[in-house]
């Protein structure tokens, strides 16, 4: 199975949030990119299900 194409993009976040996310990715034994990807996917999945009646 092939992996979906990925692209880099920049976001500006508070320094403390960056520090917390980096530590969380290490604790989860995931790369920072993978950790953020999973967090965003989980958030969007929850948001989508809350919008549906």
ModelCIF file with pLDDT and N, C-alpha, C, O atoms, coordinates in Angstrom:
data_MODEL
#
_entry.id   MODEL 
#
_entity.id                         1 
_entity.type                       polymer 
_entity.pdbx_number_of_molecules   1 
#
_entity_poly.entity_id                      1 
_entity_poly.type                           'polypeptide(L)' 
_entity_poly.nstd_linkage                   no 
_entity_poly.nstd_monomer                   no 
_entity_poly.pdbx_seq_one_letter_code       
;(UNK)(UNK)(UNK)(UNK)(UNK)(UNK)(UNK)(UNK)(UNK)(UNK)(UNK)(UNK)(UNK)(UNK)(UNK)(UNK)
(UNK)(UNK)(UNK)(UNK)(UNK)(UNK)(UNK)(UNK)(UNK)(UNK)(UNK)(UNK)(UNK)(UNK)(UNK)(UNK)
(UNK)(UNK)(UNK)(UNK)(UNK)(UNK)(UNK)(UNK)(UNK)(UNK)(UNK)(UNK)(UNK)(UNK)(UNK)(UNK)
(UNK)(UNK)(UNK)(UNK)(UNK)
;
_entity_poly.pdbx_seq_one_letter_code_can   XXXXXXXXXXXXXXXXXXXXXXXXXXXXXXXXXXXXXXXXXXXXXXXXXXXXX 
_entity_poly.pdbx_strand_id                 A 
#
loop_
_entity_poly_seq.entity_id 
_entity_poly_seq.num 
_entity_poly_seq.mon_id 
_entity_poly_seq.hetero 
1 1  UNK n 
1 2  UNK n 
1 3  UNK n 
1 4  UNK n 
1 5  UNK n 
1 6  UNK n 
1 7  UNK n 
1 8  UNK n 
1 9  UNK n 
1 10 UNK n 
1 11 UNK n 
1 12 UNK n 
1 13 UNK n 
1 14 UNK n 
1 15 UNK n 
1 16 UNK n 
1 17 UNK n 
1 18 UNK n 
1 19 UNK n 
1 20 UNK n 
1 21 UNK n 
1 22 UNK n 
1 23 UNK n 
1 24 UNK n 
1 25 UNK n 
1 26 UNK n 
1 27 UNK n 
1 28 UNK n 
1 29 UNK n 
1 30 UNK n 
1 31 UNK n 
1 32 UNK n 
1 33 UNK n 
1 34 UNK n 
1 35 UNK n 
1 36 UNK n 
1 37 UNK n 
1 38 UNK n 
1 39 UNK n 
1 40 UNK n 
1 41 UNK n 
1 42 UNK n 
1 43 UNK n 
1 44 UNK n 
1 45 UNK n 
1 46 UNK n 
1 47 UNK n 
1 48 UNK n 
1 49 UNK n 
1 50 UNK n 
1 51 UNK n 
1 52 UNK n 
1 53 UNK n 
#
_struct_asym.id          A 
_struct_asym.entity_id   1 
#
loop_
_ma_qa_metric.id 
_ma_qa_metric.mode 
_ma_qa_metric.name 
_ma_qa_metric.software_group_id 
_ma_qa_metric.type 
1 global pLDDT . pLDDT 
2 local  pLDDT . pLDDT 
#
_ma_qa_metric_global.metric_id      1 
_ma_qa_metric_global.metric_value   93.23 
_ma_qa_metric_global.model_id       1 
_ma_qa_metric_global.ordinal_id     1 
#
loop_
_ma_qa_metric_local.label_asym_id 
_ma_qa_metric_local.label_comp_id 
_ma_qa_metric_local.label_seq_id 
_ma_qa_metric_local.metric_id 
_ma_qa_metric_local.metric_value 
_ma_qa_metric_local.model_id 
_ma_qa_metric_local.ordinal_id 
A UNK 1  2 77.00 1 1  
A UNK 2  2 87.00 1 2  
A UNK 3  2 85.00 1 3  
A UNK 4  2 86.00 1 4  
A UNK 5  2 93.00 1 5  
A UNK 6  2 93.00 1 6  
A UNK 7  2 95.00 1 7  
A UNK 8  2 94.00 1 8  
A UNK 9  2 92.00 1 9  
A UNK 10 2 95.00 1 10 
A UNK 11 2 96.00 1 11 
A UNK 12 2 98.00 1 12 
A UNK 13 2 98.00 1 13 
A UNK 14 2 98.00 1 14 
A UNK 15 2 98.00 1 15 
A UNK 16 2 98.00 1 16 
A UNK 17 2 98.00 1 17 
A UNK 18 2 98.00 1 18 
A UNK 19 2 98.00 1 19 
A UNK 20 2 98.00 1 20 
A UNK 21 2 98.00 1 21 
A UNK 22 2 98.00 1 22 
A UNK 23 2 98.00 1 23 
A UNK 24 2 98.00 1 24 
A UNK 25 2 98.00 1 25 
A UNK 26 2 98.00 1 26 
A UNK 27 2 98.00 1 27 
A UNK 28 2 97.00 1 28 
A UNK 29 2 98.00 1 29 
A UNK 30 2 98.00 1 30 
A UNK 31 2 97.00 1 31 
A UNK 32 2 97.00 1 32 
A UNK 33 2 96.00 1 33 
A UNK 34 2 96.00 1 34 
A UNK 35 2 98.00 1 35 
A UNK 36 2 97.00 1 36 
A UNK 37 2 96.00 1 37 
A UNK 38 2 97.00 1 38 
A UNK 39 2 97.00 1 39 
A UNK 40 2 97.00 1 40 
A UNK 41 2 96.00 1 41 
A UNK 42 2 97.00 1 42 
A UNK 43 2 96.00 1 43 
A UNK 44 2 96.00 1 44 
A UNK 45 2 95.00 1 45 
A UNK 46 2 93.00 1 46 
A UNK 47 2 91.00 1 47 
A UNK 48 2 86.00 1 48 
A UNK 49 2 87.00 1 49 
A UNK 50 2 80.00 1 50 
A UNK 51 2 73.00 1 51 
A UNK 52 2 68.00 1 52 
A UNK 53 2 61.00 1 53 
#
loop_
_atom_site.group_PDB 
_atom_site.id 
_atom_site.type_symbol 
_atom_site.label_atom_id 
_atom_site.label_alt_id 
_atom_site.label_comp_id 
_atom_site.label_asym_id 
_atom_site.label_entity_id 
_atom_site.label_seq_id 
_atom_site.pdbx_PDB_ins_code 
_atom_site.Cartn_x 
_atom_site.Cartn_y 
_atom_site.Cartn_z 
_atom_site.occupancy 
_atom_site.B_iso_or_equiv 
_atom_site.pdbx_formal_charge 
_atom_site.auth_seq_id 
_atom_site.auth_comp_id 
_atom_site.auth_asym_id 
_atom_site.auth_atom_id 
_atom_site.pdbx_PDB_model_num 
ATOM 1   N N  . UNK A 1 1  ? 0.843   -1.178 0.000  1.00 77.00 ? 1  UNK A N  1 
ATOM 2   C CA . UNK A 1 1  ? 0.000   0.000  0.000  1.00 77.00 ? 1  UNK A CA 1 
ATOM 3   C C  . UNK A 1 1  ? 0.887   1.240  0.000  1.00 77.00 ? 1  UNK A C  1 
ATOM 4   O O  . UNK A 1 1  ? 1.813   1.338  0.805  1.00 77.00 ? 1  UNK A O  1 
ATOM 5   N N  . UNK A 1 2  ? 0.617   2.174  -0.883 1.00 87.00 ? 2  UNK A N  1 
ATOM 6   C CA . UNK A 1 2  ? 1.446   3.378  -0.972 1.00 87.00 ? 2  UNK A CA 1 
ATOM 7   C C  . UNK A 1 2  ? 0.971   4.434  0.016  1.00 87.00 ? 2  UNK A C  1 
ATOM 8   O O  . UNK A 1 2  ? -0.218  4.545  0.312  1.00 87.00 ? 2  UNK A O  1 
ATOM 9   N N  . UNK A 1 3  ? 1.911   5.189  0.506  1.00 85.00 ? 3  UNK A N  1 
ATOM 10  C CA . UNK A 1 3  ? 1.613   6.274  1.437  1.00 85.00 ? 3  UNK A CA 1 
ATOM 11  C C  . UNK A 1 3  ? 1.103   7.481  0.655  1.00 85.00 ? 3  UNK A C  1 
ATOM 12  O O  . UNK A 1 3  ? 1.557   7.737  -0.460 1.00 85.00 ? 3  UNK A O  1 
ATOM 13  N N  . UNK A 1 4  ? 0.161   8.223  1.236  1.00 86.00 ? 4  UNK A N  1 
ATOM 14  C CA . UNK A 1 4  ? -0.297  9.434  0.547  1.00 86.00 ? 4  UNK A CA 1 
ATOM 15  C C  . UNK A 1 4  ? 0.836   10.458 0.472  1.00 86.00 ? 4  UNK A C  1 
ATOM 16  O O  . UNK A 1 4  ? 1.695   10.517 1.352  1.00 86.00 ? 4  UNK A O  1 
ATOM 17  N N  . UNK A 1 5  ? 0.823   11.254 -0.581 1.00 93.00 ? 5  UNK A N  1 
ATOM 18  C CA . UNK A 1 5  ? 1.838   12.294 -0.741 1.00 93.00 ? 5  UNK A CA 1 
ATOM 19  C C  . UNK A 1 5  ? 1.721   13.291 0.409  1.00 93.00 ? 5  UNK A C  1 
ATOM 20  O O  . UNK A 1 5  ? 0.622   13.618 0.856  1.00 93.00 ? 5  UNK A O  1 
ATOM 21  N N  . UNK A 1 6  ? 2.851   13.758 0.871  1.00 93.00 ? 6  UNK A N  1 
ATOM 22  C CA . UNK A 1 6  ? 2.869   14.723 1.965  1.00 93.00 ? 6  UNK A CA 1 
ATOM 23  C C  . UNK A 1 6  ? 3.621   15.958 1.536  1.00 93.00 ? 6  UNK A C  1 
ATOM 24  O O  . UNK A 1 6  ? 4.548   15.895 0.730  1.00 93.00 ? 6  UNK A O  1 
ATOM 25  N N  . UNK A 1 7  ? 3.203   17.094 2.094  1.00 95.00 ? 7  UNK A N  1 
ATOM 26  C CA . UNK A 1 7  ? 3.843   18.374 1.798  1.00 95.00 ? 7  UNK A CA 1 
ATOM 27  C C  . UNK A 1 7  ? 4.118   19.088 3.106  1.00 95.00 ? 7  UNK A C  1 
ATOM 28  O O  . UNK A 1 7  ? 3.422   18.889 4.101  1.00 95.00 ? 7  UNK A O  1 
ATOM 29  N N  . UNK A 1 8  ? 5.114   19.897 3.087  1.00 94.00 ? 8  UNK A N  1 
ATOM 30  C CA . UNK A 1 8  ? 5.457   20.690 4.251  1.00 94.00 ? 8  UNK A CA 1 
ATOM 31  C C  . UNK A 1 8  ? 4.689   22.008 4.220  1.00 94.00 ? 8  UNK A C  1 
ATOM 32  O O  . UNK A 1 8  ? 4.497   22.598 3.157  1.00 94.00 ? 8  UNK A O  1 
ATOM 33  N N  . UNK A 1 9  ? 4.249   22.469 5.399  1.00 92.00 ? 9  UNK A N  1 
ATOM 34  C CA . UNK A 1 9  ? 3.686   23.814 5.488  1.00 92.00 ? 9  UNK A CA 1 
ATOM 35  C C  . UNK A 1 9  ? 4.015   24.384 6.861  1.00 92.00 ? 9  UNK A C  1 
ATOM 36  O O  . UNK A 1 9  ? 4.219   23.648 7.827  1.00 92.00 ? 9  UNK A O  1 
ATOM 37  N N  . UNK A 1 10 ? 4.059   25.674 6.922  1.00 95.00 ? 10 UNK A N  1 
ATOM 38  C CA . UNK A 1 10 ? 4.466   26.347 8.152  1.00 95.00 ? 10 UNK A CA 1 
ATOM 39  C C  . UNK A 1 10 ? 3.269   26.924 8.877  1.00 95.00 ? 10 UNK A C  1 
ATOM 40  O O  . UNK A 1 10 ? 2.351   27.469 8.265  1.00 95.00 ? 10 UNK A O  1 
ATOM 41  N N  . UNK A 1 11 ? 3.296   26.797 10.178 1.00 96.00 ? 11 UNK A N  1 
ATOM 42  C CA . UNK A 1 11 ? 2.303   27.440 11.033 1.00 96.00 ? 11 UNK A CA 1 
ATOM 43  C C  . UNK A 1 11 ? 3.062   28.121 12.164 1.00 96.00 ? 11 UNK A C  1 
ATOM 44  O O  . UNK A 1 11 ? 4.159   27.702 12.532 1.00 96.00 ? 11 UNK A O  1 
ATOM 45  N N  . UNK A 1 12 ? 2.479   29.151 12.696 1.00 98.00 ? 12 UNK A N  1 
ATOM 46  C CA . UNK A 1 12 ? 3.085   29.873 13.808 1.00 98.00 ? 12 UNK A CA 1 
ATOM 47  C C  . UNK A 1 12 ? 2.291   29.567 15.064 1.00 98.00 ? 12 UNK A C  1 
ATOM 48  O O  . UNK A 1 12 ? 1.084   29.802 15.126 1.00 98.00 ? 12 UNK A O  1 
ATOM 49  N N  . UNK A 1 13 ? 2.984   29.041 16.064 1.00 98.00 ? 13 UNK A N  1 
ATOM 50  C CA . UNK A 1 13 ? 2.355   28.631 17.309 1.00 98.00 ? 13 UNK A CA 1 
ATOM 51  C C  . UNK A 1 13 ? 3.101   29.234 18.488 1.00 98.00 ? 13 UNK A C  1 
ATOM 52  O O  . UNK A 1 13 ? 4.274   29.587 18.365 1.00 98.00 ? 13 UNK A O  1 
ATOM 53  N N  . UNK A 1 14 ? 2.432   29.356 19.632 1.00 98.00 ? 14 UNK A N  1 
ATOM 54  C CA . UNK A 1 14 ? 3.127   29.838 20.822 1.00 98.00 ? 14 UNK A CA 1 
ATOM 55  C C  . UNK A 1 14 ? 4.273   28.883 21.202 1.00 98.00 ? 14 UNK A C  1 
ATOM 56  O O  . UNK A 1 14 ? 4.159   27.665 21.065 1.00 98.00 ? 14 UNK A O  1 
ATOM 57  N N  . UNK A 1 15 ? 5.354   29.461 21.672 1.00 98.00 ? 15 UNK A N  1 
ATOM 58  C CA . UNK A 1 15 ? 6.549   28.677 22.008 1.00 98.00 ? 15 UNK A CA 1 
ATOM 59  C C  . UNK A 1 15 ? 6.230   27.569 23.008 1.00 98.00 ? 15 UNK A C  1 
ATOM 60  O O  . UNK A 1 15 ? 6.720   26.449 22.863 1.00 98.00 ? 15 UNK A O  1 
ATOM 61  N N  . UNK A 1 16 ? 5.428   27.861 24.003 1.00 98.00 ? 16 UNK A N  1 
ATOM 62  C CA . UNK A 1 16 ? 5.096   26.862 25.019 1.00 98.00 ? 16 UNK A CA 1 
ATOM 63  C C  . UNK A 1 16 ? 4.302   25.701 24.430 1.00 98.00 ? 16 UNK A C  1 
ATOM 64  O O  . UNK A 1 16 ? 4.502   24.554 24.830 1.00 98.00 ? 16 UNK A O  1 
ATOM 65  N N  . UNK A 1 17 ? 3.413   25.979 23.495 1.00 98.00 ? 17 UNK A N  1 
ATOM 66  C CA . UNK A 1 17 ? 2.659   24.904 22.843 1.00 98.00 ? 17 UNK A CA 1 
ATOM 67  C C  . UNK A 1 17 ? 3.593   24.021 22.028 1.00 98.00 ? 17 UNK A C  1 
ATOM 68  O O  . UNK A 1 17 ? 3.459   22.798 22.043 1.00 98.00 ? 17 UNK A O  1 
ATOM 69  N N  . UNK A 1 18 ? 4.520   24.617 21.329 1.00 98.00 ? 18 UNK A N  1 
ATOM 70  C CA . UNK A 1 18 ? 5.496   23.847 20.559 1.00 98.00 ? 18 UNK A CA 1 
ATOM 71  C C  . UNK A 1 18 ? 6.281   22.917 21.485 1.00 98.00 ? 18 UNK A C  1 
ATOM 72  O O  . UNK A 1 18 ? 6.478   21.742 21.175 1.00 98.00 ? 18 UNK A O  1 
ATOM 73  N N  . UNK A 1 19 ? 6.723   23.452 22.619 1.00 98.00 ? 19 UNK A N  1 
ATOM 74  C CA . UNK A 1 19 ? 7.477   22.642 23.573 1.00 98.00 ? 19 UNK A CA 1 
ATOM 75  C C  . UNK A 1 19 ? 6.642   21.458 24.058 1.00 98.00 ? 19 UNK A C  1 
ATOM 76  O O  . UNK A 1 19 ? 7.134   20.331 24.122 1.00 98.00 ? 19 UNK A O  1 
ATOM 77  N N  . UNK A 1 20 ? 5.378   21.717 24.399 1.00 98.00 ? 20 UNK A N  1 
ATOM 78  C CA . UNK A 1 20 ? 4.505   20.654 24.889 1.00 98.00 ? 20 UNK A CA 1 
ATOM 79  C C  . UNK A 1 20 ? 4.254   19.585 23.833 1.00 98.00 ? 20 UNK A C  1 
ATOM 80  O O  . UNK A 1 20 ? 4.252   18.392 24.137 1.00 98.00 ? 20 UNK A O  1 
ATOM 81  N N  . UNK A 1 21 ? 4.042   20.012 22.597 1.00 98.00 ? 21 UNK A N  1 
ATOM 82  C CA . UNK A 1 21 ? 3.779   19.056 21.517 1.00 98.00 ? 21 UNK A CA 1 
ATOM 83  C C  . UNK A 1 21 ? 5.021   18.217 21.229 1.00 98.00 ? 21 UNK A C  1 
ATOM 84  O O  . UNK A 1 21 ? 4.913   17.013 20.997 1.00 98.00 ? 21 UNK A O  1 
ATOM 85  N N  . UNK A 1 22 ? 6.192   18.836 21.241 1.00 98.00 ? 22 UNK A N  1 
ATOM 86  C CA . UNK A 1 22 ? 7.427   18.083 21.028 1.00 98.00 ? 22 UNK A CA 1 
ATOM 87  C C  . UNK A 1 22 ? 7.612   17.025 22.108 1.00 98.00 ? 22 UNK A C  1 
ATOM 88  O O  . UNK A 1 22 ? 7.961   15.883 21.809 1.00 98.00 ? 22 UNK A O  1 
ATOM 89  N N  . UNK A 1 23 ? 7.381   17.397 23.353 1.00 98.00 ? 23 UNK A N  1 
ATOM 90  C CA . UNK A 1 23 ? 7.511   16.429 24.453 1.00 98.00 ? 23 UNK A CA 1 
ATOM 91  C C  . UNK A 1 23 ? 6.472   15.322 24.340 1.00 98.00 ? 23 UNK A C  1 
ATOM 92  O O  . UNK A 1 23 ? 6.772   14.155 24.589 1.00 98.00 ? 23 UNK A O  1 
ATOM 93  N N  . UNK A 1 24 ? 5.259   15.688 23.967 1.00 98.00 ? 24 UNK A N  1 
ATOM 94  C CA . UNK A 1 24 ? 4.205   14.682 23.809 1.00 98.00 ? 24 UNK A CA 1 
ATOM 95  C C  . UNK A 1 24 ? 4.535   13.697 22.700 1.00 98.00 ? 24 UNK A C  1 
ATOM 96  O O  . UNK A 1 24 ? 4.249   12.506 22.830 1.00 98.00 ? 24 UNK A O  1 
ATOM 97  N N  . UNK A 1 25 ? 5.131   14.171 21.612 1.00 98.00 ? 25 UNK A N  1 
ATOM 98  C CA . UNK A 1 25 ? 5.484   13.259 20.514 1.00 98.00 ? 25 UNK A CA 1 
ATOM 99  C C  . UNK A 1 25 ? 6.583   12.296 20.943 1.00 98.00 ? 25 UNK A C  1 
ATOM 100 O O  . UNK A 1 25 ? 6.576   11.129 20.551 1.00 98.00 ? 25 UNK A O  1 
ATOM 101 N N  . UNK A 1 26 ? 7.529   12.780 21.745 1.00 98.00 ? 26 UNK A N  1 
ATOM 102 C CA . UNK A 1 26 ? 8.579   11.897 22.268 1.00 98.00 ? 26 UNK A CA 1 
ATOM 103 C C  . UNK A 1 26 ? 7.964   10.857 23.203 1.00 98.00 ? 26 UNK A C  1 
ATOM 104 O O  . UNK A 1 26 ? 8.283   9.671  23.114 1.00 98.00 ? 26 UNK A O  1 
ATOM 105 N N  . UNK A 1 27 ? 7.079   11.305 24.101 1.00 98.00 ? 27 UNK A N  1 
ATOM 106 C CA . UNK A 1 27 ? 6.416   10.377 25.028 1.00 98.00 ? 27 UNK A CA 1 
ATOM 107 C C  . UNK A 1 27 ? 5.601   9.326  24.287 1.00 98.00 ? 27 UNK A C  1 
ATOM 108 O O  . UNK A 1 27 ? 5.504   8.183  24.734 1.00 98.00 ? 27 UNK A O  1 
ATOM 109 N N  . UNK A 1 28 ? 5.012   9.710  23.153 1.00 97.00 ? 28 UNK A N  1 
ATOM 110 C CA . UNK A 1 28 ? 4.210   8.784  22.351 1.00 97.00 ? 28 UNK A CA 1 
ATOM 111 C C  . UNK A 1 28 ? 5.066   7.942  21.413 1.00 97.00 ? 28 UNK A C  1 
ATOM 112 O O  . UNK A 1 28 ? 4.546   7.085  20.699 1.00 97.00 ? 28 UNK A O  1 
ATOM 113 N N  . UNK A 1 29 ? 6.383   8.181  21.410 1.00 98.00 ? 29 UNK A N  1 
ATOM 114 C CA . UNK A 1 29 ? 7.319   7.473  20.534 1.00 98.00 ? 29 UNK A CA 1 
ATOM 115 C C  . UNK A 1 29 ? 6.922   7.625  19.060 1.00 98.00 ? 29 UNK A C  1 
ATOM 116 O O  . UNK A 1 29 ? 6.944   6.662  18.294 1.00 98.00 ? 29 UNK A O  1 
ATOM 117 N N  . UNK A 1 30 ? 6.560   8.854  18.684 1.00 98.00 ? 30 UNK A N  1 
ATOM 118 C CA . UNK A 1 30 ? 6.186   9.186  17.313 1.00 98.00 ? 30 UNK A CA 1 
ATOM 119 C C  . UNK A 1 30 ? 7.007   10.370 16.846 1.00 98.00 ? 30 UNK A C  1 
ATOM 120 O O  . UNK A 1 30 ? 7.476   11.173 17.652 1.00 98.00 ? 30 UNK A O  1 
ATOM 121 N N  . UNK A 1 31 ? 7.178   10.471 15.544 1.00 97.00 ? 31 UNK A N  1 
ATOM 122 C CA . UNK A 1 31 ? 7.807   11.684 15.016 1.00 97.00 ? 31 UNK A CA 1 
ATOM 123 C C  . UNK A 1 31 ? 6.859   12.851 15.275 1.00 97.00 ? 31 UNK A C  1 
ATOM 124 O O  . UNK A 1 31 ? 5.656   12.667 15.460 1.00 97.00 ? 31 UNK A O  1 
ATOM 125 N N  . UNK A 1 32 ? 7.416   14.033 15.283 1.00 97.00 ? 32 UNK A N  1 
ATOM 126 C CA . UNK A 1 32 ? 6.596   15.220 15.490 1.00 97.00 ? 32 UNK A CA 1 
ATOM 127 C C  . UNK A 1 32 ? 5.530   15.325 14.398 1.00 97.00 ? 32 UNK A C  1 
ATOM 128 O O  . UNK A 1 32 ? 4.370   15.614 14.692 1.00 97.00 ? 32 UNK A O  1 
ATOM 129 N N  . UNK A 1 33 ? 5.912   15.093 13.154 1.00 96.00 ? 33 UNK A N  1 
ATOM 130 C CA . UNK A 1 33 ? 4.956   15.165 12.044 1.00 96.00 ? 33 UNK A CA 1 
ATOM 131 C C  . UNK A 1 33 ? 3.819   14.165 12.211 1.00 96.00 ? 33 UNK A C  1 
ATOM 132 O O  . UNK A 1 33 ? 2.650   14.502 12.018 1.00 96.00 ? 33 UNK A O  1 
ATOM 133 N N  . UNK A 1 34 ? 4.167   12.947 12.569 1.00 96.00 ? 34 UNK A N  1 
ATOM 134 C CA . UNK A 1 34 ? 3.156   11.911 12.744 1.00 96.00 ? 34 UNK A CA 1 
ATOM 135 C C  . UNK A 1 34 ? 2.235   12.242 13.909 1.00 96.00 ? 34 UNK A C  1 
ATOM 136 O O  . UNK A 1 34 ? 1.022   12.054 13.817 1.00 96.00 ? 34 UNK A O  1 
ATOM 137 N N  . UNK A 1 35 ? 2.798   12.728 14.990 1.00 98.00 ? 35 UNK A N  1 
ATOM 138 C CA . UNK A 1 35 ? 2.005   13.085 16.163 1.00 98.00 ? 35 UNK A CA 1 
ATOM 139 C C  . UNK A 1 35 ? 0.996   14.188 15.828 1.00 98.00 ? 35 UNK A C  1 
ATOM 140 O O  . UNK A 1 35 ? -0.182  14.083 16.169 1.00 98.00 ? 35 UNK A O  1 
ATOM 141 N N  . UNK A 1 36 ? 1.464   15.234 15.163 1.00 97.00 ? 36 UNK A N  1 
ATOM 142 C CA . UNK A 1 36 ? 0.582   16.346 14.799 1.00 97.00 ? 36 UNK A CA 1 
ATOM 143 C C  . UNK A 1 36 ? -0.475  15.877 13.799 1.00 97.00 ? 36 UNK A C  1 
ATOM 144 O O  . UNK A 1 36 ? -1.639  16.264 13.906 1.00 97.00 ? 36 UNK A O  1 
ATOM 145 N N  . UNK A 1 37 ? -0.084  15.057 12.839 1.00 96.00 ? 37 UNK A N  1 
ATOM 146 C CA . UNK A 1 37 ? -1.044  14.521 11.869 1.00 96.00 ? 37 UNK A CA 1 
ATOM 147 C C  . UNK A 1 37 ? -2.160  13.764 12.580 1.00 96.00 ? 37 UNK A C  1 
ATOM 148 O O  . UNK A 1 37 ? -3.338  13.984 12.297 1.00 96.00 ? 37 UNK A O  1 
ATOM 149 N N  . UNK A 1 38 ? -1.798  12.877 13.500 1.00 97.00 ? 38 UNK A N  1 
ATOM 150 C CA . UNK A 1 38 ? -2.804  12.091 14.216 1.00 97.00 ? 38 UNK A CA 1 
ATOM 151 C C  . UNK A 1 38 ? -3.688  12.988 15.089 1.00 97.00 ? 38 UNK A C  1 
ATOM 152 O O  . UNK A 1 38 ? -4.899  12.781 15.163 1.00 97.00 ? 38 UNK A O  1 
ATOM 153 N N  . UNK A 1 39 ? -3.093  13.967 15.739 1.00 97.00 ? 39 UNK A N  1 
ATOM 154 C CA . UNK A 1 39 ? -3.876  14.880 16.577 1.00 97.00 ? 39 UNK A CA 1 
ATOM 155 C C  . UNK A 1 39 ? -4.887  15.663 15.744 1.00 97.00 ? 39 UNK A C  1 
ATOM 156 O O  . UNK A 1 39 ? -6.040  15.817 16.147 1.00 97.00 ? 39 UNK A O  1 
ATOM 157 N N  . UNK A 1 40 ? -4.460  16.153 14.592 1.00 97.00 ? 40 UNK A N  1 
ATOM 158 C CA . UNK A 1 40 ? -5.369  16.904 13.728 1.00 97.00 ? 40 UNK A CA 1 
ATOM 159 C C  . UNK A 1 40 ? -6.476  16.008 13.169 1.00 97.00 ? 40 UNK A C  1 
ATOM 160 O O  . UNK A 1 40 ? -7.640  16.408 13.130 1.00 97.00 ? 40 UNK A O  1 
ATOM 161 N N  . UNK A 1 41 ? -6.117  14.800 12.740 1.00 96.00 ? 41 UNK A N  1 
ATOM 162 C CA . UNK A 1 41 ? -7.122  13.863 12.221 1.00 96.00 ? 41 UNK A CA 1 
ATOM 163 C C  . UNK A 1 41 ? -8.149  13.530 13.299 1.00 96.00 ? 41 UNK A C  1 
ATOM 164 O O  . UNK A 1 41 ? -9.348  13.508 13.023 1.00 96.00 ? 41 UNK A O  1 
ATOM 165 N N  . UNK A 1 42 ? -7.685  13.267 14.538 1.00 97.00 ? 42 UNK A N  1 
ATOM 166 C CA . UNK A 1 42 ? -8.604  12.962 15.637 1.00 97.00 ? 42 UNK A CA 1 
ATOM 167 C C  . UNK A 1 42 ? -9.534  14.140 15.913 1.00 97.00 ? 42 UNK A C  1 
ATOM 168 O O  . UNK A 1 42 ? -10.739 13.962 16.091 1.00 97.00 ? 42 UNK A O  1 
ATOM 169 N N  . UNK A 1 43 ? -8.972  15.326 15.945 1.00 96.00 ? 43 UNK A N  1 
ATOM 170 C CA . UNK A 1 43 ? -9.778  16.516 16.198 1.00 96.00 ? 43 UNK A CA 1 
ATOM 171 C C  . UNK A 1 43 ? -10.848 16.707 15.112 1.00 96.00 ? 43 UNK A C  1 
ATOM 172 O O  . UNK A 1 43 ? -12.016 16.951 15.415 1.00 96.00 ? 43 UNK A O  1 
ATOM 173 N N  . UNK A 1 44 ? -10.438 16.594 13.866 1.00 96.00 ? 44 UNK A N  1 
ATOM 174 C CA . UNK A 1 44 ? -11.388 16.773 12.763 1.00 96.00 ? 44 UNK A CA 1 
ATOM 175 C C  . UNK A 1 44 ? -12.454 15.683 12.752 1.00 96.00 ? 44 UNK A C  1 
ATOM 176 O O  . UNK A 1 44 ? -13.614 15.959 12.445 1.00 96.00 ? 44 UNK A O  1 
ATOM 177 N N  . UNK A 1 45 ? -12.082 14.465 13.077 1.00 95.00 ? 45 UNK A N  1 
ATOM 178 C CA . UNK A 1 45 ? -13.051 13.370 13.133 1.00 95.00 ? 45 UNK A CA 1 
ATOM 179 C C  . UNK A 1 45 ? -14.098 13.652 14.225 1.00 95.00 ? 45 UNK A C  1 
ATOM 180 O O  . UNK A 1 45 ? -15.292 13.449 14.004 1.00 95.00 ? 45 UNK A O  1 
ATOM 181 N N  . UNK A 1 46 ? -13.652 14.117 15.399 1.00 93.00 ? 46 UNK A N  1 
ATOM 182 C CA . UNK A 1 46 ? -14.588 14.452 16.478 1.00 93.00 ? 46 UNK A CA 1 
ATOM 183 C C  . UNK A 1 46 ? -15.472 15.633 16.072 1.00 93.00 ? 46 UNK A C  1 
ATOM 184 O O  . UNK A 1 46 ? -16.676 15.619 16.328 1.00 93.00 ? 46 UNK A O  1 
ATOM 185 N N  . UNK A 1 47 ? -14.890 16.642 15.448 1.00 91.00 ? 47 UNK A N  1 
ATOM 186 C CA . UNK A 1 47 ? -15.656 17.813 15.011 1.00 91.00 ? 47 UNK A CA 1 
ATOM 187 C C  . UNK A 1 47 ? -16.720 17.417 13.996 1.00 91.00 ? 47 UNK A C  1 
ATOM 188 O O  . UNK A 1 47 ? -17.859 17.879 14.060 1.00 91.00 ? 47 UNK A O  1 
ATOM 189 N N  . UNK A 1 48 ? -16.332 16.553 13.053 1.00 86.00 ? 48 UNK A N  1 
ATOM 190 C CA . UNK A 1 48 ? -17.288 16.101 12.027 1.00 86.00 ? 48 UNK A CA 1 
ATOM 191 C C  . UNK A 1 48 ? -18.448 15.337 12.666 1.00 86.00 ? 48 UNK A C  1 
ATOM 192 O O  . UNK A 1 48 ? -19.600 15.529 12.277 1.00 86.00 ? 48 UNK A O  1 
ATOM 193 N N  . UNK A 1 49 ? -18.160 14.485 13.628 1.00 87.00 ? 49 UNK A N  1 
ATOM 194 C CA . UNK A 1 49 ? -19.227 13.688 14.240 1.00 87.00 ? 49 UNK A CA 1 
ATOM 195 C C  . UNK A 1 49 ? -20.117 14.547 15.121 1.00 87.00 ? 49 UNK A C  1 
ATOM 196 O O  . UNK A 1 49 ? -21.296 14.230 15.279 1.00 87.00 ? 49 UNK A O  1 
ATOM 197 N N  . UNK A 1 50 ? -19.597 15.622 15.703 1.00 80.00 ? 50 UNK A N  1 
ATOM 198 C CA . UNK A 1 50 ? -20.414 16.520 16.531 1.00 80.00 ? 50 UNK A CA 1 
ATOM 199 C C  . UNK A 1 50 ? -21.352 17.361 15.681 1.00 80.00 ? 50 UNK A C  1 
ATOM 200 O O  . UNK A 1 50 ? -22.415 17.765 16.152 1.00 80.00 ? 50 UNK A O  1 
ATOM 201 N N  . UNK A 1 51 ? -20.977 17.630 14.441 1.00 73.00 ? 51 UNK A N  1 
ATOM 202 C CA . UNK A 1 51 ? -21.808 18.446 13.558 1.00 73.00 ? 51 UNK A CA 1 
ATOM 203 C C  . UNK A 1 51 ? -22.998 17.677 13.006 1.00 73.00 ? 51 UNK A C  1 
ATOM 204 O O  . UNK A 1 51 ? -23.997 18.278 12.610 1.00 73.00 ? 51 UNK A O  1 
ATOM 205 N N  . UNK A 1 52 ? -22.899 16.361 12.978 1.00 68.00 ? 52 UNK A N  1 
ATOM 206 C CA . UNK A 1 52 ? -23.993 15.548 12.437 1.00 68.00 ? 52 UNK A CA 1 
ATOM 207 C C  . UNK A 1 52 ? -25.028 15.294 13.531 1.00 68.00 ? 52 UNK A C  1 
ATOM 208 O O  . UNK A 1 52 ? -24.667 15.001 14.671 1.00 68.00 ? 52 UNK A O  1 
ATOM 209 N N  . UNK A 1 53 ? -26.307 15.404 13.189 1.00 61.00 ? 53 UNK A N  1 
ATOM 210 C CA . UNK A 1 53 ? -27.359 15.158 14.198 1.00 61.00 ? 53 UNK A CA 1 
ATOM 211 C C  . UNK A 1 53 ? -27.478 13.693 14.544 1.00 61.00 ? 53 UNK A C  1 
ATOM 212 O O  . UNK A 1 53 ? -28.311 13.319 15.371 1.00 61.00 ? 53 UNK A O  1 
#
